[in-house]
Amino acid sequence: MVNAFENRGWSAELHRTERPGHGRDLACAAARRGESCIVAMGGDGTVHDVANGILASGRDASLGVIAGGTGNDFAKLVGVDRCAPARAVDIITAGTIRRFDVGRAGEEYFCNTLGLGLGAEVARVRSGMPRLPGILSYLVPVVSAFFKYSPPDCELTGPDWRVRGKVMMVECCNGTTAGGSYRFAPNADPTDGYLDVCVVRQVSLLRFCTAVPRVMRGTHGSLPEVAMFRAASLTVRWEDGPLMLHLDGELRLWESGECVVQLEPERLAVHVA
């Protein structure tokens, strides 16, 4: 990869991540040294860490992506999810940059989605499974997680809407997909100043499984159990103890009974196709 960048007139250094969160530390240090572009080569977790490092640095380094994960949801937004590494390098060095919004919960940012409920439980179950082929890698964790998950009583509040009751899942989307194939927010735009929020109320396993193909197509918005909103901020409250969240697929146990999600517009410079 270093040679690919140097062949296009860029100087480059390669650093390998060694632990969760290491990409954040490396990216933050590089940005503070004055590096103008930091490239995440990997999946959504790597992108998440690198983006958080850039944002924590206080500098305006740009983010490039070379897709190397399973879902590659953020790479889809950038337009490099199907690119060979050499082609991704071409895109990065071409210098087309857009300023993306980012979401924030507490002190942590997310580039693509924040989810709570079943989506986070699916991510947890899937992380402990051997890699399954094709569509099974998405469906088997969903069914397995469903039987272990008890929907909490939640109150979700936005600037001009409120949802109360038992919630199966919530996805706060800056991008269009989560989990690789699920188009929770098919109309999301990471530059429009809003999160697209998808709320799924409690449903049976049969009903949930029959709706999965519609989620993959992005046509689930008309289902009676689904509510879709757009908001620059929202607050989620619950009373059933700690709740598992995911930020770009990275799991976090939220101890308090309230989570405030805030969009920060045009915070991150991103190389796009």
Backbone as CSV, one residue per row, in Angstrom:
resi,resn,N_x,N_y,N_z,CA_x,CA_y,CA_z,C_x,C_y,C_z
1,MET,0.808,-1.208,0.000,0.000,0.000,0.000,0.847,1.266,0.000
2,VAL,1.961,1.250,0.741,2.827,2.429,0.757,3.313,2.751,-0.650
3,ASN,3.722,1.713,-1.391,4.193,1.927,-2.767,3.099,2.496,-3.656
4,ALA,1.855,2.026,-3.446,0.750,2.522,-4.267,0.568,4.020,-4.086
5,PHE,0.680,4.500,-2.860,0.574,5.941,-2.619,1.796,6.681,-3.166
6,GLU,2.973,6.127,-2.950,4.185,6.801,-3.425,4.222,6.887,-4.941
7,ASN,3.668,5.869,-5.618,3.607,5.899,-7.081,2.710,7.016,-7.596
8,ARG,1.875,7.544,-6.739,0.983,8.645,-7.110,1.456,9.968,-6.515
9,GLY,2.690,9.984,-6.039,3.293,11.223,-5.573,3.043,11.568,-4.129
10,TRP,2.470,10.644,-3.370,2.225,10.882,-1.947,3.311,10.186,-1.116
11,SER,3.676,10.775,-0.004,4.469,10.064,0.991,3.506,9.363,1.941
12,ALA,3.886,8.189,2.431,2.956,7.409,3.246,3.711,6.566,4.260
13,GLU,3.065,6.318,5.384,3.556,5.397,6.396,2.455,4.390,6.697
14,LEU,2.853,3.149,6.982,1.891,2.103,7.306,2.019,1.740,8.784
15,HIS,0.887,1.771,9.495,0.854,1.376,10.898,-0.251,0.339,11.081
16,ARG,0.050,-0.746,11.755,-0.929,-1.802,12.003,-1.545,-1.634,13.390
17,THR,-2.862,-1.798,13.457,-3.521,-1.727,14.757,-3.302,-3.038,15.506
18,GLU,-3.151,-2.941,16.818,-2.819,-4.101,17.637,-3.871,-4.432,18.679
19,ARG,-4.856,-3.571,18.842,-5.867,-3.790,19.878,-7.051,-2.891,19.578
20,PRO,-8.228,-3.171,20.156,-9.361,-2.254,19.995,-9.001,-0.852,20.487
21,GLY,-9.333,0.128,19.702,-9.040,1.503,20.054,-7.666,1.988,19.626
22,HIS,-6.798,1.077,19.177,-5.457,1.472,18.773,-5.492,2.383,17.549
23,GLY,-6.438,2.126,16.646,-6.569,2.977,15.467,-6.887,4.414,15.837
24,ARG,-7.662,4.586,16.899,-7.967,5.939,17.379,-6.698,6.630,17.843
25,ASP,-5.894,5.932,18.626,-4.658,6.526,19.137,-3.703,6.874,18.002
26,LEU,-3.547,5.960,17.046,-2.644,6.208,15.930,-3.109,7.395,15.088
27,ALA,-4.424,7.447,14.811,-4.954,8.526,13.980,-4.844,9.871,14.682
28,CYS,-5.137,9.897,15.970,-5.044,11.147,16.731,-3.607,11.663,16.732
29,ALA,-2.660,10.764,16.973,-1.256,11.172,16.990,-0.807,11.672,15.622
30,ALA,-1.231,10.976,14.556,-0.833,11.380,13.205,-1.402,12.752,12.853
31,ALA,-2.662,12.975,13.189,-3.274,14.271,12.895,-2.571,15.392,13.657
32,ARG,-2.206,15.128,14.908,-1.525,16.153,15.704,-0.100,16.403,15.215
33,ARG,0.485,15.417,14.523,1.802,15.632,13.911,1.703,16.478,12.649
34,GLY,0.487,16.679,12.166,0.302,17.488,10.978,0.030,16.713,9.717
35,GLU,-0.204,15.387,9.813,-0.539,14.612,8.617,-1.877,15.101,8.064
36,SER,-1.947,15.270,6.756,-3.143,15.874,6.160,-4.232,14.861,5.834
37,CYS,-3.859,13.599,5.627,-4.834,12.544,5.289,-4.476,11.281,6.044
38,ILE,-5.467,10.674,6.653,-5.267,9.430,7.380,-6.221,8.401,6.783
39,VAL,-5.686,7.260,6.385,-6.451,6.244,5.667,-6.720,5.065,6.587
40,ALA,-7.968,4.667,6.658,-8.364,3.466,7.399,-8.483,2.323,6.406
41,MET,-7.681,1.295,6.588,-7.747,0.113,5.725,-8.290,-1.038,6.568
42,GLY,-9.545,-1.372,6.353,-10.196,-2.405,7.154,-11.694,-2.266,7.064
43,GLY,-12.384,-2.715,8.107,-13.839,-2.671,8.126,-14.357,-1.453,8.862
44,ASP,-15.647,-1.509,9.206,-16.296,-0.364,9.842,-15.706,-0.052,11.212
45,GLY,-15.238,-1.070,11.934,-14.615,-0.814,13.227,-13.341,-0.009,13.104
46,THR,-12.543,-0.309,12.089,-11.317,0.444,11.849,-11.640,1.880,11.468
47,VAL,-12.624,2.052,10.577,-13.045,3.402,10.187,-13.523,4.170,11.415
48,HIS,-14.307,3.512,12.256,-14.823,4.157,13.474,-13.679,4.668,14.336
49,ASP,-12.691,3.830,14.580,-11.566,4.226,15.427,-10.777,5.374,14.804
50,VAL,-10.470,5.268,13.524,-9.679,6.300,12.863,-10.426,7.629,12.843
51,ALA,-11.707,7.598,12.540,-12.495,8.834,12.535,-12.528,9.460,13.920
52,ASN,-12.698,8.641,14.964,-12.694,9.187,16.322,-11.342,9.789,16.668
53,GLY,-10.258,9.183,16.184,-8.940,9.746,16.421,-8.757,11.099,15.755
54,ILE,-9.208,11.204,14.508,-9.119,12.485,13.801,-9.919,13.550,14.536
55,LEU,-11.146,13.211,14.922,-12.016,14.184,15.578,-11.482,14.582,16.951
56,ALA,-10.858,13.624,17.649,-10.303,13.929,18.972,-9.056,14.795,18.884
57,SER,-8.403,14.797,17.730,-7.125,15.505,17.596,-7.285,17.017,17.582
58,GLY,-8.464,17.481,17.195,-8.659,18.911,17.036,-8.104,19.455,15.734
59,ARG,-7.608,18.578,14.882,-7.076,18.982,13.571,-8.066,18.584,12.479
60,ASP,-7.839,19.114,11.274,-8.787,18.868,10.189,-8.205,17.924,9.142
61,ALA,-7.545,16.866,9.594,-7.060,15.860,8.656,-8.247,15.184,7.977
62,SER,-8.056,14.760,6.742,-9.123,14.081,6.005,-9.033,12.577,6.213
63,LEU,-10.158,11.900,5.987,-10.270,10.450,6.151,-10.394,9.782,4.792
64,GLY,-9.512,8.837,4.514,-9.643,7.982,3.346,-9.957,6.564,3.782
65,VAL,-10.595,5.794,2.917,-11.008,4.435,3.274,-10.602,3.460,2.182
66,ILE,-9.951,2.369,2.608,-9.716,1.206,1.750,-10.457,0.048,2.399
67,ALA,-11.500,-0.427,1.744,-12.399,-1.405,2.357,-11.709,-2.750,2.547
68,GLY,-11.845,-3.301,3.763,-11.258,-4.606,4.033,-12.028,-5.384,5.065
69,GLY,-13.294,-5.026,5.280,-14.106,-5.695,6.289,-15.160,-6.580,5.684
70,THR,-16.174,-6.893,6.499,-17.276,-7.748,6.050,-18.452,-6.922,5.559
71,GLY,-18.948,-6.015,6.402,-20.104,-5.209,6.035,-19.747,-4.011,5.176
72,ASN,-18.661,-3.304,5.557,-18.182,-2.138,4.809,-19.275,-1.109,4.569
73,ASP,-20.058,-0.827,5.610,-21.162,0.123,5.447,-20.663,1.531,5.131
74,PHE,-19.624,1.982,5.842,-19.131,3.326,5.563,-18.470,3.389,4.192
75,ALA,-17.802,2.330,3.800,-17.189,2.297,2.466,-18.244,2.443,1.374
76,LYS,-19.458,1.971,1.633,-20.542,2.160,0.665,-20.848,3.647,0.484
77,LEU,-20.855,4.399,1.599,-21.117,5.835,1.511,-20.034,6.542,0.701
78,VAL,-18.808,6.090,0.876,-17.673,6.730,0.220,-17.568,6.303,-1.244
79,GLY,-18.130,5.131,-1.569,-18.089,4.634,-2.935,-16.916,3.734,-3.231
80,VAL,-16.309,3.123,-2.179,-15.147,2.263,-2.403,-15.383,0.835,-1.926
81,ASP,-16.620,0.481,-1.605,-16.871,-0.846,-1.026,-16.566,-1.972,-2.002
82,ARG,-16.649,-1.718,-3.295,-16.382,-2.757,-4.299,-15.037,-2.553,-5.008
83,CYS,-14.250,-1.627,-4.491,-12.990,-1.281,-5.168,-11.844,-2.166,-4.692
84,ALA,-10.988,-2.550,-5.617,-9.705,-3.137,-5.247,-8.877,-2.064,-4.537
85,PRO,-7.948,-2.471,-3.672,-7.155,-1.474,-2.946,-6.481,-0.444,-3.845
86,ALA,-5.950,-0.876,-4.978,-5.268,0.072,-5.864,-6.235,1.126,-6.388
87,ARG,-7.461,0.709,-6.681,-8.465,1.671,-7.148,-8.860,2.629,-6.020
88,ALA,-8.958,2.127,-4.791,-9.265,2.999,-3.660,-8.173,4.043,-3.460
89,VAL,-6.917,3.635,-3.672,-5.813,4.594,-3.581,-5.956,5.675,-4.650
90,ASP,-6.347,5.279,-5.847,-6.592,6.265,-6.912,-7.639,7.289,-6.481
91,ILE,-8.705,6.799,-5.862,-9.799,7.690,-5.437,-9.316,8.642,-4.353
92,ILE,-8.560,8.119,-3.393,-8.080,8.961,-2.300,-7.147,10.044,-2.824
93,THR,-6.209,9.655,-3.666,-5.215,10.621,-4.147,-5.786,11.587,-5.184
94,ALA,-6.951,11.258,-5.759,-7.598,12.190,-6.687,-8.071,13.444,-5.969
95,GLY,-8.333,13.323,-4.665,-8.579,14.507,-3.852,-9.990,15.040,-3.848
96,THR,-10.985,14.227,-4.232,-12.368,14.672,-4.137,-12.846,14.460,-2.699
97,ILE,-13.175,15.559,-2.033,-13.500,15.515,-0.608,-14.879,16.122,-0.371
98,ARG,-15.655,15.436,0.478,-16.918,15.992,0.975,-16.844,16.046,2.495
99,ARG,-17.532,17.015,3.050,-17.572,17.135,4.501,-18.809,16.386,5.013
100,PHE,-18.572,15.334,5.766,-19.633,14.494,6.295,-20.042,14.963,7.693
101,ASP,-21.327,14.831,7.969,-21.808,14.961,9.335,-21.333,13.752,10.143
102,VAL,-21.272,13.902,11.445,-21.020,12.764,12.325,-22.018,12.830,13.480
103,GLY,-22.322,11.684,14.057,-23.153,11.634,15.244,-22.279,11.483,16.477
104,ARG,-22.839,11.838,17.622,-22.099,11.719,18.871,-23.027,11.264,19.984
105,ALA,-22.544,10.343,20.802,-23.232,9.918,22.024,-22.199,9.944,23.139
106,GLY,-22.414,10.759,24.139,-21.387,10.942,25.151,-20.163,11.572,24.522
107,GLU,-19.002,10.949,24.728,-17.758,11.476,24.180,-17.305,10.716,22.934
108,GLU,-18.167,9.848,22.400,-17.770,9.017,21.262,-18.584,9.384,20.030
109,TYR,-17.914,9.399,18.889,-18.558,9.730,17.624,-18.896,8.460,16.840
110,PHE,-19.862,8.582,15.956,-20.122,7.528,14.992,-20.289,8.151,13.619
111,CYS,-19.794,7.447,12.614,-19.829,7.940,11.233,-21.060,7.454,10.486
112,ASN,-21.476,6.230,10.780,-22.515,5.580,9.987,-23.816,5.404,10.773
113,THR,-23.810,4.593,11.827,-25.029,4.381,12.594,-24.729,4.181,14.069
114,LEU,-25.706,4.560,14.869,-25.775,4.163,16.268,-27.054,3.368,16.436
115,GLY,-26.956,2.221,17.100,-28.140,1.386,17.276,-28.257,0.893,18.701
116,LEU,-29.472,0.670,19.122,-29.705,0.049,20.419,-30.819,-0.977,20.269
117,GLY,-30.832,-1.908,21.217,-31.831,-2.957,21.146,-31.312,-4.168,20.398
118,LEU,-32.161,-4.743,19.576,-31.813,-5.984,18.894,-30.605,-5.827,17.975
119,GLY,-30.456,-4.671,17.351,-29.313,-4.473,16.463,-27.996,-4.640,17.183
120,ALA,-27.904,-4.090,18.396,-26.685,-4.247,19.188,-26.514,-5.690,19.638
121,GLU,-27.619,-6.354,19.985,-27.533,-7.757,20.393,-27.091,-8.638,19.228
122,VAL,-27.562,-8.344,18.027,-27.123,-9.085,16.839,-25.622,-8.916,16.643
123,ALA,-25.123,-7.680,16.808,-23.687,-7.439,16.666,-22.897,-8.241,17.696
124,ARG,-23.427,-8.326,18.917,-22.739,-9.086,19.964,-22.714,-10.568,19.633
125,VAL,-23.854,-11.119,19.229,-23.935,-12.546,18.899,-23.056,-12.863,17.698
126,ARG,-23.106,-12.002,16.701,-22.358,-12.251,15.468,-20.854,-12.246,15.711
127,SER,-20.397,-11.407,16.651,-18.963,-11.331,16.924,-18.421,-12.619,17.518
128,GLY,-19.300,-13.426,18.141,-18.863,-14.676,18.733,-19.101,-15.896,17.877
129,MET,-19.569,-15.693,16.655,-19.855,-16.810,15.758,-18.736,-16.993,14.740
130,PRO,-18.501,-18.221,14.300,-17.593,-18.408,13.170,-18.196,-17.778,11.931
131,ARG,-17.344,-17.409,11.008,-17.837,-16.745,9.795,-18.715,-17.701,8.995
132,LEU,-19.929,-17.252,8.721,-20.886,-18.049,7.961,-20.923,-17.549,6.517
133,PRO,-21.278,-18.422,5.572,-21.279,-17.999,4.175,-22.523,-17.201,3.807
134,GLY,-22.336,-16.211,2.932,-23.436,-15.517,2.293,-24.471,-14.947,3.245
135,ILE,-25.734,-15.143,2.868,-26.845,-14.565,3.610,-26.961,-15.140,5.008
136,LEU,-26.417,-16.341,5.237,-26.488,-16.939,6.580,-25.725,-16.100,7.596
137,SER,-24.694,-15.388,7.169,-23.918,-14.571,8.099,-24.736,-13.424,8.652
138,TYR,-25.865,-13.099,7.998,-26.749,-12.051,8.491,-27.976,-12.625,9.184
139,LEU,-28.536,-13.705,8.647,-29.788,-14.238,9.175,-29.604,-15.044,10.452
140,VAL,-28.559,-15.866,10.523,-28.376,-16.719,11.703,-28.176,-15.888,12.968
141,PRO,-27.330,-14.851,12.981,-27.220,-14.035,14.193,-28.525,-13.334,14.566
142,VAL,-29.322,-12.932,13.570,-30.594,-12.272,13.858,-31.521,-13.213,14.619
143,VAL,-31.680,-14.428,14.121,-32.584,-15.385,14.767,-32.060,-15.763,16.148
144,SER,-30.755,-16.001,16.257,-30.172,-16.364,17.538,-30.339,-15.249,18.557
145,ALA,-30.092,-14.002,18.142,-30.204,-12.868,19.058,-31.644,-12.629,19.488
146,PHE,-32.581,-12.891,18.593,-33.987,-12.621,18.889,-34.444,-13.371,20.143
147,PHE,-34.023,-14.621,20.287,-34.469,-15.435,21.414,-33.838,-15.001,22.736
148,LYS,-32.749,-14.249,22.672,-32.065,-13.815,23.893,-32.432,-12.397,24.290
149,TYR,-33.207,-11.731,23.462,-33.426,-10.307,23.638,-34.813,-10.020,24.195
150,SER,-34.862,-9.177,25.216,-36.132,-8.738,25.790,-36.281,-7.240,25.544
151,PRO,-37.252,-6.821,24.735,-37.363,-5.402,24.385,-37.611,-4.540,25.622
152,PRO,-36.847,-3.474,25.802,-37.053,-2.585,26.949,-38.187,-1.595,26.691
153,ASP,-38.749,-1.089,27.766,-39.666,0.050,27.654,-38.828,1.300,27.447
154,CYS,-39.081,1.998,26.373,-38.283,3.164,26.022,-39.172,4.370,25.750
155,GLU,-38.569,5.520,25.896,-39.156,6.761,25.404,-38.117,7.440,24.531
156,LEU,-38.453,7.659,23.281,-37.578,8.351,22.342,-38.199,9.702,22.039
157,THR,-37.391,10.748,22.188,-37.899,12.100,21.997,-37.006,12.859,21.034
158,GLY,-37.637,13.419,19.999,-36.953,14.302,19.075,-37.522,15.695,19.194
159,PRO,-37.086,16.620,18.346,-37.581,17.994,18.434,-39.084,18.119,18.279
160,ASP,-39.680,17.252,17.460,-41.126,17.381,17.237,-41.826,16.027,17.171
161,TRP,-41.299,15.005,17.843,-41.943,13.700,17.861,-41.531,12.940,19.119
162,ARG,-42.339,11.942,19.475,-42.036,11.095,20.627,-42.605,9.709,20.379
163,VAL,-41.843,8.683,20.757,-42.277,7.290,20.670,-42.109,6.671,22.057
164,ARG,-43.143,5.985,22.528,-43.067,5.329,23.825,-43.535,3.888,23.691
165,GLY,-42.971,3.004,24.515,-43.398,1.606,24.533,-42.227,0.667,24.385
166,LYS,-42.537,-0.627,24.237,-41.493,-1.631,24.068,-40.930,-1.534,22.649
167,VAL,-39.628,-1.370,22.579,-38.959,-1.121,21.304,-38.044,-2.289,20.984
168,MET,-38.225,-2.864,19.815,-37.370,-3.948,19.378,-35.978,-3.438,19.017
169,MET,-35.931,-2.346,18.280,-34.630,-1.789,17.898,-34.780,-0.354,17.439
170,VAL,-33.679,0.379,17.563,-33.586,1.753,17.078,-32.262,1.875,16.337
171,GLU,-32.297,2.426,15.136,-31.077,2.732,14.394,-31.090,4.222,14.035
172,CYS,-30.083,4.931,14.518,-29.903,6.344,14.204,-28.858,6.418,13.092
173,CYS,-29.296,6.765,11.906,-28.489,6.533,10.705,-27.980,7.833,10.088
174,ASN,-26.673,7.907,9.942,-26.041,8.924,9.125,-25.852,8.387,7.710
175,GLY,-25.681,7.066,7.614,-25.571,6.372,6.338,-26.797,5.531,6.065
176,THR,-26.797,4.853,4.942,-28.001,4.153,4.497,-28.126,2.736,5.034
177,THR,-26.998,2.073,5.326,-27.052,0.659,5.708,-26.358,0.425,7.048
178,ALA,-26.722,-0.690,7.667,-26.038,-1.181,8.866,-25.989,-2.695,8.765
179,GLY,-24.977,-3.301,9.354,-24.864,-4.755,9.307,-24.563,-5.304,7.932
180,GLY,-24.142,-4.443,7.023,-23.754,-4.895,5.696,-24.859,-4.904,4.669
181,SER,-26.023,-5.457,5.022,-27.080,-5.639,4.020,-28.419,-5.011,4.398
182,TYR,-28.499,-4.415,5.585,-29.787,-3.888,6.048,-29.886,-2.396,5.753
183,ARG,-30.827,-2.039,4.884,-30.981,-0.648,4.449,-32.000,0.050,5.355
184,PHE,-31.588,0.289,6.593,-32.498,0.895,7.561,-32.936,2.290,7.145
185,ALA,-32.077,3.017,6.464,-32.379,4.407,6.100,-31.994,4.642,4.648
186,PRO,-32.787,4.144,3.714,-32.390,4.195,2.298,-32.227,5.605,1.756
187,ASN,-32.827,6.604,2.418,-32.729,7.978,1.925,-31.752,8.831,2.724
188,ALA,-30.986,8.216,3.615,-30.059,8.987,4.442,-28.970,9.622,3.593
189,ASP,-28.554,10.806,4.007,-27.495,11.553,3.330,-26.547,12.066,4.415
190,PRO,-25.276,11.652,4.420,-24.371,12.051,5.492,-23.930,13.505,5.429
191,THR,-24.520,14.288,4.531,-24.170,15.709,4.431,-25.383,16.628,4.607
192,ASP,-26.531,16.067,5.027,-27.753,16.889,5.034,-28.089,17.514,6.385
193,GLY,-27.296,17.249,7.424,-27.551,17.847,8.724,-28.580,17.130,9.574
194,TYR,-28.967,15.905,9.167,-29.966,15.143,9.923,-29.548,13.678,10.054
195,LEU,-29.989,13.068,11.142,-29.980,11.623,11.274,-31.321,11.088,10.823
196,ASP,-31.315,9.966,10.113,-32.547,9.262,9.778,-32.735,8.174,10.835
197,VAL,-33.824,8.255,11.593,-34.047,7.373,12.736,-35.109,6.339,12.382
198,CYS,-34.753,5.070,12.533,-35.671,3.957,12.276,-35.980,3.269,13.603
199,VAL,-37.246,3.239,13.973,-37.699,2.617,15.216,-38.583,1.423,14.869
200,VAL,-38.258,0.263,15.429,-39.053,-0.943,15.219,-39.656,-1.349,16.559
201,ARG,-40.974,-1.352,16.631,-41.651,-1.732,17.866,-41.633,-3.247,18.041
202,GLN,-42.036,-3.723,19.216,-42.000,-5.151,19.519,-42.850,-5.941,18.526
203,VAL,-42.263,-7.019,17.992,-42.947,-7.881,17.031,-42.584,-9.333,17.344
204,SER,-43.349,-10.256,16.765,-43.038,-11.675,16.913,-41.857,-12.043,16.021
205,LEU,-41.246,-13.196,16.303,-40.129,-13.649,15.484,-40.572,-13.868,14.044
206,LEU,-41.740,-14.482,13.852,-42.227,-14.718,12.495,-42.401,-13.413,11.743
207,ARG,-43.018,-12.442,12.406,-43.235,-11.155,11.756,-41.901,-10.475,11.449
208,PHE,-40.963,-10.572,12.385,-39.663,-9.945,12.191,-38.933,-10.574,11.007
209,CYS,-38.914,-11.906,10.957,-38.196,-12.599,9.885,-38.807,-12.331,8.516
210,THR,-40.135,-12.238,8.462,-40.768,-11.957,7.171,-40.512,-10.523,6.726
211,ALA,-40.181,-9.648,7.686,-39.904,-8.255,7.330,-38.453,-8.035,6.925
212,VAL,-37.566,-8.980,7.256,-36.136,-8.804,6.972,-35.868,-8.520,5.494
213,PRO,-36.492,-9.257,4.540,-36.225,-8.933,3.131,-36.595,-7.491,2.770
214,ARG,-37.644,-6.971,3.416,-38.031,-5.586,3.128,-36.993,-4.610,3.688
215,VAL,-36.421,-4.938,4.849,-35.362,-4.086,5.392,-34.156,-4.100,4.461
216,MET,-33.840,-5.261,3.916,-32.704,-5.349,2.997,-32.945,-4.553,1.712
217,ARG,-34.204,-4.452,1.313,-34.539,-3.651,0.119,-34.758,-2.183,0.464
218,GLY,-34.918,-1.870,1.746,-35.199,-0.503,2.152,-36.640,-0.090,1.962
219,THR,-37.558,-1.072,1.946,-38.983,-0.774,1.726,-39.816,-1.014,2.983
220,HIS,-39.189,-1.013,4.148,-39.865,-1.349,5.400,-40.586,-0.169,6.039
221,GLY,-40.380,1.029,5.514,-40.917,2.226,6.158,-42.418,2.257,6.280
222,SER,-43.143,1.533,5.425,-44.606,1.544,5.463,-45.188,0.486,6.399
223,LEU,-44.345,-0.356,7.001,-44.858,-1.376,7.923,-45.412,-0.712,9.183
224,PRO,-46.523,-1.234,9.724,-47.135,-0.586,10.899,-46.259,-0.608,12.139
225,GLU,-45.337,-1.567,12.224,-44.463,-1.650,13.405,-43.251,-0.732,13.304
226,VAL,-43.094,-0.042,12.186,-41.912,0.775,11.931,-42.289,2.247,11.921
227,ALA,-41.469,3.052,12.571,-41.619,4.510,12.508,-40.296,5.095,12.034
228,MET,-40.368,6.064,11.130,-39.183,6.702,10.568,-39.253,8.205,10.845
229,PHE,-38.144,8.764,11.303,-38.073,10.188,11.605,-36.741,10.742,11.121
230,ARG,-36.675,12.053,11.024,-35.402,12.740,10.785,-35.204,13.742,11.912
231,ALA,-33.986,13.796,12.426,-33.719,14.693,13.556,-32.235,14.977,13.637
232,ALA,-31.886,16.159,14.136,-30.493,16.493,14.400,-30.092,16.080,15.810
233,SER,-31.080,15.758,16.645,-30.798,15.279,17.995,-31.985,14.478,18.487
234,LEU,-31.724,13.550,19.377,-32.799,12.802,20.025,-32.303,12.284,21.359
235,THR,-33.250,12.001,22.237,-32.949,11.467,23.559,-33.693,10.156,23.739
236,VAL,-32.988,9.139,24.213,-33.586,7.829,24.490,-33.507,7.601,25.999
237,ARG,-34.657,7.260,26.605,-34.707,6.975,28.043,-35.312,5.588,28.254
238,TRP,-34.808,4.888,29.264,-35.336,3.569,29.611,-35.116,3.326,31.094
239,GLU,-35.764,2.297,31.644,-35.718,2.056,33.088,-35.306,0.637,33.441
240,ASP,-34.819,-0.126,32.494,-34.557,-1.548,32.723,-33.082,-1.866,32.916
241,GLY,-32.304,-0.942,33.488,-30.904,-1.216,33.726,-30.033,-0.890,32.526
242,PRO,-28.762,-1.332,32.538,-27.843,-1.036,31.436,-28.377,-1.568,30.108
243,LEU,-28.050,-0.874,29.041,-28.512,-1.260,27.712,-27.321,-1.282,26.768
244,MET,-27.288,-2.310,25.908,-26.203,-2.424,24.935,-26.500,-1.540,23.724
245,LEU,-25.516,-0.748,23.337,-25.578,0.068,22.132,-24.455,-0.358,21.198
246,HIS,-24.591,-0.005,19.941,-23.439,-0.116,19.042,-23.245,1.220,18.347
247,LEU,-22.008,1.589,18.162,-21.639,2.761,17.380,-20.786,2.259,16.224
248,ASP,-21.342,2.300,15.027,-20.677,1.742,13.840,-20.331,0.274,14.046
249,GLY,-21.175,-0.448,14.807,-20.942,-1.864,15.059,-20.075,-2.150,16.270
250,GLU,-19.501,-1.115,16.885,-18.669,-1.290,18.073,-19.557,-1.240,19.315
251,LEU,-19.508,-2.286,20.137,-20.441,-2.435,21.244,-20.028,-1.606,22.447
252,ARG,-21.034,-0.981,23.077,-20.827,-0.197,24.286,-21.989,-0.477,25.244
253,LEU,-21.683,-0.763,26.495,-22.713,-0.965,27.507,-23.009,0.386,28.146
254,TRP,-24.229,0.866,27.943,-24.623,2.188,28.432,-25.256,2.019,29.806
255,GLU,-24.577,2.514,30.832,-24.990,2.247,32.208,-26.180,3.086,32.642
256,SER,-26.228,4.340,32.231,-27.318,5.212,32.673,-28.584,4.922,31.886
257,GLY,-29.692,5.448,32.340,-30.967,5.214,31.686,-31.320,6.256,30.657
258,GLU,-30.327,7.010,30.194,-30.582,8.041,29.191,-29.396,8.158,28.255
259,CYS,-29.689,8.250,26.981,-28.656,8.444,25.963,-29.096,9.583,25.043
260,VAL,-28.278,10.621,24.988,-28.543,11.751,24.101,-27.672,11.595,22.862
261,VAL,-28.306,11.578,21.705,-27.613,11.428,20.428,-27.689,12.757,19.690
262,GLN,-26.544,13.264,19.293,-26.479,14.590,18.688,-25.719,14.531,17.374
263,LEU,-26.255,15.169,16.349,-25.542,15.271,15.073,-24.672,16.521,15.081
264,GLU,-23.443,16.381,14.588,-22.549,17.514,14.419,-22.271,17.665,12.920
265,PRO,-22.801,18.708,12.310,-22.733,18.826,10.848,-21.338,19.158,10.335
266,GLU,-21.001,18.540,9.204,-19.801,18.855,8.423,-18.521,18.791,9.250
267,ARG,-18.444,17.813,10.159,-17.293,17.718,11.042,-16.105,16.988,10.430
268,LEU,-16.363,16.113,9.446,-15.309,15.215,8.996,-15.117,15.324,7.483
269,ALA,-13.889,15.613,7.061,-13.551,15.651,5.637,-13.261,14.237,5.165
270,VAL,-13.965,13.800,4.126,-13.881,12.407,3.686,-13.593,12.355,2.192
271,HIS,-12.625,11.511,1.798,-12.347,11.289,0.377,-13.424,10.378,-0.208
272,VAL,-14.032,10.795,-1.295,-15.139,10.044,-1.897,-14.863,9.798,-3.372
273,ALA,-15.530,8.773,-3.894,-15.396,8.449,-5.312,-16.166,9.450,-6.170
